[in-house]
């Protein structure tokens, strides 16, 4: 790679080099089946998710016992209004959560953790996140992407013995990857870790370090220069947050999640023992991405909790607020919003529980399912919160403190909208998730035909790829013509007497999956090497897949609840409503695959960047302050006060 790696310069990389770094970090193999991967290939493998997988009885008992304790703690010890007012989670709340074991939910019992399953970990996050989303972010950043998860998957036994007991009960951890000028393009990572004897010396600046202000332990991604005896590359380290040379220079403030302990952290000649390196040199990005495969499920867990709260408030408010002689819920304009919130909450919980249980069983590869859950959950939760604000009207725009001050119930509807907004950016923005999922969705095609469109491949390579692709498509394409979705009696188990016909929705999913695969193949044939630039098209392909996955999960969950006698009739109604709403969105997305303004939009963007429309900006004043768009992140000693604080 041509990237410079000296501490004084930021790596400069071409677009192609950046893509190569990202591609090298991907998990290349598919050793286990994947429902979502098959879905994008036009194969509706219902057998991979139905019957709905179930947790073991002892896991349920342990999980329910903890949820009962956590609920009591949330109801008696957490005051969300105080966190919102003071922009800080009280130390006694954090200490109480430590004593409860909430920081060790996913850590094995042999290290002092609770050893909860992914299913119950997510239920706990939904519960505590409903009390205050900043607490959910604190716990999930610590366990889903902080020290415990990468050590669980890639750490040595010595590292696990050293750090996991601390993470389970006493220490808070954070994950440090992003830099002031580096977001989803890690090839330009500038923080360095230079080998010196038995240590590495870290220099650089990290931005948006969730938990970084109060953390005791850090997972830091830094670039090791290539040298004799050192492979080099982006590498992961466990770093003591109180180490000499570490300065938390700022605690950042945001439009939502006011209690979030998120900051800017500077490293200046910070010595880290080589024994604290996680995995080999150069494996940092692969470790980060693999950690996120299941770590991403924490975010939709809190989105599910938000949906449940939105539904509760919408139901209670719409039943008492009258307009023109009847409750507003009975007016169709409001009722449709309530139906959307109820049906979507059911579907999101179905997606989350299904993906989480599959993660626990470890029989399937769920990297796409988890990514879809994050993408879909974050987008739909924002829509539900926005609809709640609209249902509440002026009271939805008013703060809870203001409502309380004038004698009304303190309902923080505007706060939940602000708090949820970051989820479309956290742990991979919607735009990046579209590209990440799209890359996985077309993996089978690139595996057999990628060399055909790679400009660096020889004619011999292209010839071999052509023969390989011909054999693959000769078998694959004919299977996209017809399938069970065209047979009226398919999936008959999903149409029990007296219930809505969910079988019809599953037949639709099967037909739509084949149509989606045909559309993807046609696009690859049409654009070939330019396919990666068609981000609008790829985003719609992913959004269709997300809807089809959600429909499948909703139907499977409804049938599971019916079979177990747990609100089965109501579950079927909600699944039916969701699928009908989802099908309308899917048809619109299919239409927009080929009828859109993507080309025109690109021309307008070039005009905007070229200054052609600056006249349109006249007639305003800009309230923004002075200063650079991106802060200087040059390495060196800090000149600012260290605002890091230790808890407990």
C-alpha positions as CSV (number, residue, x, y, z in Angstrom):
1,X,0.0,0.0,0.0
2,X,1.2,3.5,-0.8
3,X,-0.1,4.9,2.5
4,X,2.3,6.8,4.6
5,X,2.5,5.6,8.2
6,X,4.7,8.1,10.0
7,X,3.1,9.7,13.1
8,X,3.4,13.1,11.5
9,X,1.3,12.4,8.4
10,X,-2.1,11.2,7.6
11,X,-2.2,8.2,5.3
12,X,-3.1,9.2,1.7
13,X,-4.8,6.4,-0.2
14,X,-6.6,6.1,-3.5
15,X,-10.2,5.1,-3.8
16,X,-9.1,1.7,-5.0
17,X,-6.7,1.2,-2.1
18,X,-9.4,2.2,0.4
19,X,-11.7,-0.5,-1.1
20,X,-9.0,-3.1,-0.9
21,X,-8.5,-2.4,2.8
22,X,-12.2,-2.7,3.4
23,X,-12.4,-5.9,1.3
24,X,-9.5,-7.5,3.1
25,X,-11.2,-6.9,6.5
26,X,-14.4,-8.7,5.3
27,X,-15.0,-12.3,6.5
28,X,-14.6,-14.0,3.2
29,X,-16.0,-17.4,3.8
30,X,-19.6,-18.6,4.3
31,X,-19.2,-21.7,6.5
32,X,-22.8,-21.7,7.7
33,X,-26.1,-21.1,6.0
34,X,-27.6,-17.6,5.9
35,X,-31.3,-17.0,5.4
36,X,-30.7,-13.4,4.3
37,X,-27.9,-14.3,1.9
38,X,-30.1,-16.9,0.3
39,X,-33.0,-14.4,0.1
40,X,-30.9,-12.0,-1.9
41,X,-30.0,-14.9,-4.2
42,X,-33.7,-15.5,-4.9
43,X,-33.9,-18.6,-2.6
44,X,-36.5,-18.4,0.1
45,X,-35.2,-20.8,2.7
46,X,-38.0,-20.7,5.2
47,X,-36.6,-23.9,6.7
48,X,-33.7,-21.9,8.2
49,X,-36.0,-19.8,10.4
50,X,-39.1,-21.9,10.8
51,X,-40.0,-23.4,13.3
52,X,-38.9,-20.4,15.3
53,X,-35.7,-21.3,17.3
54,X,-36.2,-21.4,21.0
55,X,-33.9,-20.7,24.0
56,X,-33.1,-23.4,26.5
57,X,-35.1,-23.5,29.7
58,X,-32.2,-22.7,32.0
59,X,-31.3,-19.7,29.8
60,X,-34.9,-18.5,30.1
61,X,-35.0,-18.8,33.8
62,X,-31.7,-17.0,34.3
63,X,-32.7,-14.3,31.9
64,X,-36.1,-13.7,33.4
65,X,-34.7,-13.6,36.9
66,X,-32.3,-10.8,35.9
67,X,-35.0,-8.9,33.9
68,X,-37.1,-8.8,37.1
69,X,-34.2,-7.3,39.1
70,X,-33.4,-4.9,36.3
71,X,-37.0,-3.8,36.0
72,X,-37.2,-3.0,39.7
73,X,-34.0,-1.0,39.5
74,X,-35.3,0.9,36.5
75,X,-38.5,1.7,38.3
76,X,-37.0,2.7,41.6
77,X,-33.5,4.0,40.9
78,X,-33.5,5.6,37.5
79,X,-35.1,9.0,36.8
80,X,-34.8,9.8,33.2
81,X,-35.8,13.4,33.6
82,X,-32.8,14.0,35.9
83,X,-30.4,12.5,33.3
84,X,-32.0,14.7,30.6
85,X,-31.8,17.8,32.9
86,X,-28.2,17.3,34.1
87,X,-26.9,15.7,30.8
88,X,-25.3,13.0,32.9
89,X,-26.1,9.6,34.3
90,X,-25.7,9.9,38.1
91,X,-22.7,8.0,39.5
92,X,-25.0,6.1,41.9
93,X,-27.0,4.8,39.0
94,X,-23.9,3.5,37.3
95,X,-22.6,2.0,40.5
96,X,-26.0,0.3,41.1
97,X,-25.9,-1.2,37.6
98,X,-22.4,-2.5,38.3
99,X,-23.6,-4.1,41.5
100,X,-26.6,-5.6,39.7
101,X,-24.2,-7.2,37.1
102,X,-25.5,-5.2,34.2
103,X,-22.0,-4.5,32.9
104,X,-21.4,-8.3,32.7
105,X,-24.6,-9.5,31.0
106,X,-22.7,-11.0,28.1
107,X,-19.6,-12.1,30.0
108,X,-19.3,-15.8,31.0
109,X,-20.1,-16.7,34.6
110,X,-16.6,-18.1,35.0
111,X,-15.3,-14.5,34.7
112,X,-17.9,-13.1,37.1
113,X,-20.4,-12.2,34.5
114,X,-24.1,-13.2,34.2
115,X,-23.7,-15.3,31.0
116,X,-27.0,-14.1,29.5
117,X,-27.9,-15.2,26.0
118,X,-28.1,-12.6,23.2
119,X,-31.9,-12.8,23.4
120,X,-32.0,-11.8,27.0
121,X,-29.1,-9.3,26.7
122,X,-31.2,-7.5,24.1
123,X,-34.4,-7.7,26.2
124,X,-32.4,-6.1,29.0
125,X,-31.2,-3.3,26.7
126,X,-34.7,-2.7,25.5
127,X,-35.9,-2.4,29.1
128,X,-33.1,-0.2,30.5
129,X,-33.1,1.9,27.2
130,X,-36.8,2.7,27.8
131,X,-35.9,4.2,31.2
132,X,-33.2,6.3,29.5
133,X,-31.6,5.6,26.1
134,X,-28.2,7.0,27.3
135,X,-28.0,4.1,29.8
136,X,-28.7,1.6,27.1
137,X,-25.9,3.2,25.0
138,X,-23.5,3.0,28.1
139,X,-24.1,-0.7,28.6
140,X,-24.1,-1.7,24.9
141,X,-21.0,0.3,24.0
142,X,-19.3,-1.4,26.9
143,X,-20.3,-5.0,26.1
144,X,-21.2,-5.1,22.4
145,X,-18.2,-3.3,20.9
146,X,-16.0,-2.6,24.0
147,X,-13.4,-4.8,25.5
148,X,-15.6,-7.9,26.4
149,X,-16.8,-8.9,22.9
150,X,-13.5,-8.7,21.0
151,X,-11.7,-10.5,23.8
152,X,-14.4,-13.2,23.9
153,X,-13.8,-13.9,20.2
154,X,-10.1,-13.1,19.6
155,X,-8.4,-12.7,23.0
156,X,-5.8,-15.0,24.5
157,X,-6.7,-16.9,27.7
158,X,-4.4,-14.6,29.6
159,X,-6.2,-11.5,28.3
160,X,-9.6,-13.0,29.2
161,X,-8.4,-13.9,32.7
162,X,-7.0,-10.4,33.2
163,X,-9.6,-8.1,31.8
164,X,-13.0,-9.9,31.7
165,X,-13.5,-10.1,35.5
166,X,-12.9,-6.3,35.6
167,X,-15.3,-5.7,32.8
168,X,-18.0,-7.9,34.4
169,X,-18.2,-5.9,37.7
170,X,-16.0,-2.8,38.1
171,X,-14.6,-1.4,34.9
172,X,-16.3,0.5,32.0
173,X,-14.9,0.0,28.5
174,X,-15.0,1.9,25.2
175,X,-14.2,1.3,21.6
176,X,-12.0,3.8,19.8
177,X,-11.8,3.7,16.0
178,X,-13.2,6.9,14.5
179,X,-10.9,9.9,14.1
180,X,-11.7,13.6,13.3
181,X,-11.1,13.0,9.6
182,X,-11.8,9.2,9.4
183,X,-15.2,7.7,9.7
184,X,-16.2,4.7,7.6
185,X,-13.0,4.8,5.6
186,X,-10.5,3.2,7.9
187,X,-7.8,3.0,5.3
188,X,-6.9,6.6,6.2
189,X,-6.5,5.8,9.9
190,X,-3.8,8.0,11.3
191,X,-3.3,6.9,14.9
192,X,-0.1,4.9,15.0
193,X,1.3,2.1,17.3
194,X,5.1,2.0,16.8
195,X,6.8,-1.1,18.3
196,X,9.5,-0.3,20.9
197,X,10.9,-3.3,22.7
198,X,8.1,-5.2,24.4
199,X,5.7,-2.3,24.0
200,X,3.9,-0.3,21.3
201,X,3.8,3.5,21.5
202,X,0.5,5.0,20.5
203,X,0.1,8.5,19.1
204,X,-3.1,10.0,17.6
205,X,-6.5,11.4,18.3
206,X,-9.8,9.6,18.5
207,X,-13.3,11.2,18.1
208,X,-16.8,10.2,19.3
209,X,-15.5,7.8,21.9
210,X,-18.7,6.5,23.4
211,X,-18.0,5.8,27.1
212,X,-14.5,7.3,26.5
213,X,-15.0,10.0,29.1
214,X,-15.6,7.5,32.0
215,X,-13.9,4.4,30.6
216,X,-11.3,2.4,32.6
217,X,-10.4,0.2,29.6
218,X,-10.2,1.1,25.9
219,X,-10.1,-1.0,22.7
220,X,-8.0,1.2,20.4
221,X,-7.5,0.7,16.7
222,X,-4.1,2.0,15.5
223,X,-1.8,1.5,12.5
224,X,1.4,-0.4,13.1
225,X,4.1,0.6,10.6
226,X,5.5,-2.3,8.6
227,X,9.0,-3.1,9.6
228,X,11.4,-6.0,10.1
229,X,9.6,-8.5,12.2
230,X,6.4,-6.6,12.0
231,X,3.6,-7.3,9.5
232,X,2.1,-4.0,10.3
233,X,-1.4,-2.8,9.5
234,X,-4.5,-1.7,11.5
235,X,-4.3,-3.5,14.9
236,X,-6.4,-3.7,18.0
237,X,-5.1,-3.1,21.5
238,X,-6.5,-3.1,25.0
239,X,-5.4,0.1,26.7
240,X,-5.6,1.3,30.3
241,X,-7.6,4.6,30.1
242,X,-5.5,6.0,33.0
243,X,-2.2,5.5,31.2
244,X,0.2,8.3,31.1
245,X,-0.1,10.3,27.8
246,X,-3.9,9.8,27.4
247,X,-6.0,13.0,27.6
248,X,-9.8,13.2,27.2
249,X,-9.8,16.7,25.7
250,X,-13.6,17.2,25.4
251,X,-16.9,15.7,26.4
252,X,-19.1,16.1,23.4
253,X,-22.7,17.3,23.5
254,X,-25.4,16.1,21.1
255,X,-29.0,16.8,20.1
256,X,-30.1,13.7,21.9
257,X,-28.7,11.1,24.3
258,X,-27.7,13.9,26.6
259,X,-26.3,11.5,29.2
260,X,-23.9,10.0,26.7
261,X,-20.3,10.0,27.9
262,X,-18.7,10.6,24.5
263,X,-15.5,12.5,24.0
264,X,-12.3,13.3,22.1
265,X,-9.3,11.3,23.3
266,X,-5.6,12.1,22.5
267,X,-2.8,9.6,22.8
268,X,0.7,11.0,23.1
269,X,3.5,8.5,23.4
270,X,1.3,6.1,25.3
271,X,3.1,2.8,26.0
272,X,1.0,-0.3,25.7
273,X,2.4,-3.8,26.4
274,X,2.6,-6.1,23.4
275,X,0.6,-8.6,25.6
276,X,-2.3,-6.2,25.2
277,X,-2.5,-6.6,21.5
278,X,-5.7,-8.4,20.4
279,X,-5.0,-10.8,17.6
280,X,-2.1,-10.4,15.2
281,X,-0.9,-7.2,13.6
282,X,-3.1,-6.1,10.8
283,X,-6.2,-7.9,12.1
284,X,-7.8,-4.9,13.7
285,X,-10.5,-4.2,11.1
286,X,-11.4,-7.8,10.8
287,X,-11.8,-8.0,14.6
288,X,-13.9,-4.9,14.5
289,X,-16.2,-6.1,11.8
290,X,-16.6,-9.6,13.2
291,X,-17.4,-8.1,16.6
292,X,-20.1,-6.0,15.0
293,X,-21.7,-9.0,13.4
294,X,-23.7,-9.6,16.6
295,X,-22.8,-6.4,18.4
296,X,-25.1,-4.5,16.0
297,X,-28.1,-6.3,17.5
298,X,-27.9,-4.1,20.6
299,X,-29.1,-1.1,18.6
300,X,-32.3,-2.6,17.2
301,X,-32.9,-3.9,20.7
302,X,-33.3,-0.3,22.0
303,X,-35.3,0.6,18.9
304,X,-37.8,-2.2,19.8
305,X,-38.0,-0.7,23.3
306,X,-38.7,2.7,21.8
307,X,-41.4,1.3,19.6
308,X,-43.1,-0.4,22.5
309,X,-43.1,3.0,24.4
310,X,-44.4,4.9,21.4
311,X,-47.3,2.4,21.1
312,X,-48.1,2.7,24.8
313,X,-48.2,6.5,24.7
314,X,-50.1,6.6,21.4
315,X,-52.7,4.2,22.8
316,X,-53.2,6.0,26.1
317,X,-53.2,9.5,24.6
318,X,-55.4,8.7,21.6
319,X,-58.1,7.1,23.8
320,X,-58.5,10.2,26.0
321,X,-57.9,13.1,23.5
322,X,-61.2,13.9,21.8
323,X,-61.7,15.8,18.5
324,X,-65.0,16.4,16.8
325,X,-66.9,14.2,19.2
326,X,-64.8,11.1,19.4
327,X,-61.3,10.0,20.4
328,X,-58.6,10.9,17.9
329,X,-57.7,7.3,17.5
330,X,-61.0,6.7,15.8
331,X,-60.2,9.3,13.1
332,X,-58.6,7.4,10.2
333,X,-55.8,10.0,9.8
334,X,-54.6,9.2,13.3
335,X,-55.6,5.6,13.4
336,X,-53.4,4.7,10.4
337,X,-50.4,6.1,12.3
338,X,-51.3,3.9,15.4
339,X,-51.6,0.9,13.2
340,X,-48.2,1.6,11.6
341,X,-46.6,1.9,15.1
342,X,-48.2,-1.3,16.4
343,X,-47.5,-3.4,13.3
344,X,-43.9,-2.2,12.9
345,X,-43.1,-2.7,16.6
346,X,-44.3,-6.3,16.3
347,X,-42.2,-6.8,13.2
348,X,-39.0,-5.2,14.7
349,X,-39.3,-7.4,17.7
350,X,-39.7,-10.4,15.5
351,X,-36.6,-9.5,13.5
352,X,-34.6,-8.9,16.7
353,X,-35.7,-12.1,18.5
354,X,-35.2,-14.3,15.5
355,X,-31.7,-12.9,14.7
356,X,-30.7,-13.0,18.4
357,X,-31.8,-16.6,18.8
358,X,-30.0,-17.6,15.7
359,X,-26.9,-15.9,17.1
360,X,-27.2,-17.9,20.3
361,X,-27.6,-21.2,18.5
362,X,-24.6,-20.4,16.2
363,X,-26.0,-22.6,13.5
364,X,-26.4,-19.9,10.9
365,X,-24.2,-17.1,9.7
366,X,-26.2,-13.9,10.7
367,X,-23.8,-11.2,9.5
368,X,-26.4,-10.0,7.0
369,X,-29.4,-10.5,9.3
370,X,-27.8,-8.4,12.1
371,X,-26.9,-5.7,9.6
372,X,-30.4,-5.7,8.3
373,X,-31.8,-5.6,11.8
374,X,-29.7,-2.5,12.6
375,X,-30.5,-0.8,9.3
376,X,-34.3,-1.5,9.4
377,X,-34.7,-1.0,13.2
378,X,-33.0,2.4,13.2
379,X,-34.9,3.7,10.2
380,X,-38.4,2.5,11.3
381,X,-37.9,3.5,14.9
382,X,-37.3,7.1,13.8
383,X,-40.5,7.0,11.7
384,X,-42.5,5.6,14.7
385,X,-41.2,8.3,17.0
386,X,-42.0,11.0,14.4
387,X,-45.5,9.7,14.1
388,X,-45.9,9.7,17.9
389,X,-44.9,13.4,18.0
390,X,-47.5,14.1,15.2
391,X,-50.2,12.2,17.1
392,X,-49.4,14.2,20.3
393,X,-49.6,17.5,18.2
394,X,-48.3,20.6,20.0
395,X,-47.7,18.5,23.2
396,X,-45.4,16.2,21.1
397,X,-43.2,19.2,20.4
398,X,-43.2,20.4,24.0
399,X,-40.6,19.1,26.4
400,X,-41.6,16.8,29.3
401,X,-40.4,19.4,31.8
402,X,-42.6,22.1,30.3
403,X,-45.6,19.8,30.2
404,X,-45.1,19.0,33.9
405,X,-44.6,22.6,34.8
406,X,-48.1,23.5,33.6
407,X,-49.7,20.5,35.2
408,X,-49.8,17.8,32.5
409,X,-48.3,14.4,32.3
410,X,-44.5,14.7,31.5
411,X,-44.4,12.7,28.3
412,X,-40.9,13.0,26.6
413,X,-42.1,12.4,23.0
414,X,-39.7,15.1,21.5
415,X,-36.9,13.6,23.5
416,X,-37.3,10.1,22.1
417,X,-37.3,11.5,18.6
418,X,-34.0,13.3,19.4
419,X,-32.5,10.3,21.1
420,X,-33.4,7.9,18.3
421,X,-32.0,10.0,15.5
422,X,-28.4,9.0,16.2
423,X,-29.2,5.3,15.5
424,X,-29.2,6.0,11.8
425,X,-25.6,7.0,12.2
426,X,-24.3,4.9,15.1
427,X,-22.3,1.7,14.2
428,X,-22.5,2.3,10.5
429,X,-24.7,5.0,9.0
430,X,-27.7,4.0,6.9
431,X,-25.7,4.8,3.7
432,X,-22.7,2.7,4.8
433,X,-25.0,-0.2,5.9
434,X,-26.6,-0.1,2.4
435,X,-23.1,-0.6,0.9
436,X,-22.0,-3.2,3.4
437,X,-25.1,-5.3,3.0
438,X,-25.1,-4.9,-0.8
439,X,-21.5,-6.2,-0.9
440,X,-22.5,-9.3,1.0
441,X,-25.7,-9.7,-1.1
442,X,-23.7,-9.8,-4.4
443,X,-20.8,-11.9,-2.9
444,X,-21.9,-15.0,-4.8
445,X,-21.8,-13.1,-8.1
446,X,-18.4,-11.5,-7.4
447,X,-17.0,-14.9,-6.3
448,X,-17.7,-16.4,-9.7
449,X,-17.6,-13.4,-12.0
450,X,-15.6,-10.8,-10.1
451,X,-12.4,-11.3,-12.2
452,X,-14.4,-10.4,-15.3
453,X,-14.8,-6.8,-14.2
454,X,-11.4,-6.4,-12.4
455,X,-9.1,-4.2,-14.5
456,X,-6.0,-5.7,-12.9
457,X,-6.8,-9.3,-14.0
458,X,-5.2,-10.9,-17.0
459,X,-7.0,-12.2,-20.1
460,X,-6.4,-15.7,-18.8
461,X,-7.9,-14.8,-15.5
462,X,-10.9,-13.3,-17.2
463,X,-11.3,-16.4,-19.4
464,X,-11.4,-18.7,-16.4
465,X,-13.9,-16.4,-14.7
466,X,-16.1,-16.4,-17.8
467,X,-16.2,-20.2,-17.8
468,X,-16.9,-20.3,-14.0
469,X,-19.6,-17.7,-14.3
470,X,-21.2,-19.5,-17.2
471,X,-21.5,-22.7,-15.3
472,X,-22.9,-20.9,-12.2
473,X,-25.5,-18.9,-14.0
474,X,-26.6,-21.8,-16.2
475,X,-27.8,-23.5,-13.0
476,X,-28.9,-20.4,-11.0
477,X,-30.9,-18.4,-13.5
478,X,-33.5,-21.0,-14.5
479,X,-34.4,-21.4,-10.8
480,X,-35.5,-17.7,-10.7
481,X,-38.3,-18.3,-13.2
482,X,-40.7,-20.2,-11.0
483,X,-41.1,-21.3,-7.4
484,X,-43.4,-22.1,-4.5
485,X,-44.7,-18.6,-4.4
486,X,-46.7,-19.3,-7.5
487,X,-48.5,-22.3,-6.0
488,X,-51.7,-21.3,-4.1
489,X,-51.3,-24.0,-1.5
490,X,-47.7,-23.3,-0.5
491,X,-47.0,-22.5,3.1
492,X,-50.4,-23.7,4.1
493,X,-49.4,-24.0,7.8
494,X,-49.5,-20.2,7.9
495,X,-53.2,-20.0,7.2
496,X,-55.0,-21.8,10.2
497,X,-58.7,-21.6,10.4
498,X,-60.1,-18.3,11.7
499,X,-56.8,-16.4,11.2
500,X,-55.5,-14.0,8.5
501,X,-53.8,-15.6,5.6
502,X,-50.1,-15.2,6.3
503,X,-49.3,-17.9,3.7
504,X,-50.2,-15.4,1.0
505,X,-47.6,-13.0,2.4
506,X,-44.9,-15.8,2.4
507,X,-45.7,-16.6,-1.2
508,X,-45.3,-13.0,-2.0
509,X,-41.9,-13.0,-0.2
510,X,-40.8,-16.0,-2.3
511,X,-41.8,-14.4,-5.6
512,X,-40.3,-11.0,-4.6
513,X,-37.0,-12.7,-3.6
514,X,-36.7,-14.2,-7.1
515,X,-37.6,-10.9,-8.7
516,X,-35.0,-9.1,-6.6
517,X,-32.3,-11.6,-7.6
518,X,-33.3,-11.2,-11.3
519,X,-33.1,-7.4,-10.9
520,X,-29.6,-7.6,-9.3
521,X,-28.3,-9.9,-12.1
522,X,-29.7,-7.6,-14.8
523,X,-28.1,-4.6,-13.1
524,X,-24.7,-6.4,-12.9
525,X,-24.9,-7.4,-16.5
526,X,-25.8,-3.8,-17.5
527,X,-23.3,-1.8,-15.4
528,X,-20.6,-4.4,-14.7
529,X,-17.6,-2.6,-13.1
530,X,-19.7,0.5,-12.6
531,X,-22.1,-1.4,-10.3
532,X,-20.3,-0.2,-7.2
533,X,-21.0,3.4,-8.1
534,X,-24.8,2.8,-8.4
535,X,-25.4,3.4,-4.7
536,X,-29.0,4.5,-5.1
537,X,-29.8,1.2,-6.9
538,X,-27.9,-0.8,-4.3
539,X,-29.6,0.9,-1.4
540,X,-33.1,0.1,-2.8
541,X,-32.0,-3.5,-3.3
542,X,-31.0,-3.7,0.3
543,X,-34.2,-2.0,1.5
544,X,-36.3,-4.5,-0.4
545,X,-34.3,-7.3,1.2
546,X,-34.9,-5.7,4.6
547,X,-38.6,-5.6,4.1
548,X,-38.7,-9.2,2.9
549,X,-36.7,-10.3,5.9
550,X,-39.0,-8.4,8.3
551,X,-42.1,-9.9,6.7
552,X,-40.7,-13.4,7.0
553,X,-39.7,-12.9,10.7
554,X,-43.2,-11.4,11.5
555,X,-45.0,-14.4,10.0
556,X,-42.7,-16.9,11.7
557,X,-43.2,-15.1,15.0
558,X,-46.9,-15.0,14.7
559,X,-47.2,-18.7,13.9
560,X,-44.9,-19.5,16.9
561,X,-47.1,-17.4,19.2
562,X,-50.2,-19.1,17.8
563,X,-48.8,-22.6,18.3
564,X,-47.8,-21.8,21.9
565,X,-51.2,-20.2,22.6
566,X,-49.6,-16.8,23.5
567,X,-51.7,-14.1,21.9
568,X,-51.7,-16.0,18.6
569,X,-54.8,-14.4,17.1
570,X,-53.6,-10.9,17.9
571,X,-50.1,-11.8,16.6
572,X,-51.6,-12.9,13.3
573,X,-53.5,-9.7,13.0
574,X,-50.4,-7.6,13.6
575,X,-48.3,-9.7,11.2
576,X,-51.0,-9.4,8.5
577,X,-51.2,-5.6,9.0
578,X,-47.4,-5.3,8.8
579,X,-47.0,-7.5,5.7
580,X,-49.7,-5.5,3.9
581,X,-48.0,-2.2,4.8
582,X,-44.6,-3.7,3.9
583,X,-45.8,-5.0,0.5
584,X,-46.8,-1.4,-0.5
585,X,-43.3,-0.2,0.3
586,X,-41.7,-3.1,-1.5
587,X,-43.6,-2.4,-4.7
588,X,-42.6,1.3,-4.6
589,X,-39.0,0.3,-4.1
590,X,-39.1,-2.1,-7.1
591,X,-40.5,0.7,-9.2
592,X,-37.8,3.0,-8.1
593,X,-35.1,0.5,-9.1
594,X,-35.5,1.6,-12.7
595,X,-37.6,4.8,-12.5
596,X,-35.7,7.3,-10.4
597,X,-33.7,10.6,-10.6
598,X,-30.3,9.2,-9.8
599,X,-28.6,10.5,-12.9
600,X,-30.2,13.9,-12.6
601,X,-29.3,14.1,-9.0
602,X,-25.6,13.5,-9.9
603,X,-25.7,16.4,-12.3
604,X,-27.3,18.7,-9.7
605,X,-24.7,17.7,-7.1
606,X,-21.9,18.6,-9.5
607,X,-23.6,22.0,-10.1
608,X,-23.9,22.6,-6.3
609,X,-20.3,21.7,-5.7
610,X,-19.2,23.8,-8.7
611,X,-21.0,26.9,-7.4
612,X,-23.6,27.0,-10.1
613,X,-26.5,27.5,-7.6
614,X,-24.8,29.8,-5.1
615,X,-27.3,32.5,-6.0
616,X,-30.0,30.2,-4.4
617,X,-28.3,30.7,-1.0
618,X,-28.7,34.4,-1.0
619,X,-31.2,36.1,1.4
620,X,-30.0,34.5,4.6
621,X,-27.5,34.9,7.4
622,X,-25.4,31.9,8.5
623,X,-25.5,31.5,12.3
624,X,-22.5,29.1,12.2
625,X,-19.4,30.1,14.1
626,X,-15.9,30.4,12.7
627,X,-13.3,27.6,12.7
628,X,-12.2,24.7,10.6
629,X,-14.7,22.1,9.3
630,X,-12.6,19.4,10.7
631,X,-10.5,19.9,13.9
632,X,-6.7,19.5,13.7
633,X,-5.7,16.0,14.8
634,X,-2.0,16.3,14.5
635,X,-0.2,14.1,17.0
636,X,1.5,15.6,19.9
637,X,1.1,16.4,23.6
638,X,-2.2,17.7,24.7
639,X,-2.6,21.4,25.6
640,X,-6.0,20.9,27.2
641,X,-7.4,19.8,30.5
642,X,-8.1,16.1,31.0
643,X,-11.8,15.9,31.5
644,X,-11.8,12.1,32.1
645,X,-13.6,11.1,35.3
646,X,-13.6,7.8,37.1
647,X,-16.8,6.3,38.5
648,X,-16.8,4.1,41.6
